[in-house]
Amino acid sequence: MRQNYIRVLEGDRVKVEMSPYDLTRGRVTYRYK
């Protein structure tokens, strides 16, 4: 269940939002072009 999933390629600069409850997973909130 992911909404507007951002595909991330290796080497891309991205901004990751960490979950305060589960530090093992985060979600990419923004991908720098």
Secondary structure, DSSP 4 states (H G I P E B T S, - for coil): --SSPPP--TT--EEEEEPSS-TT-EEEEEE--
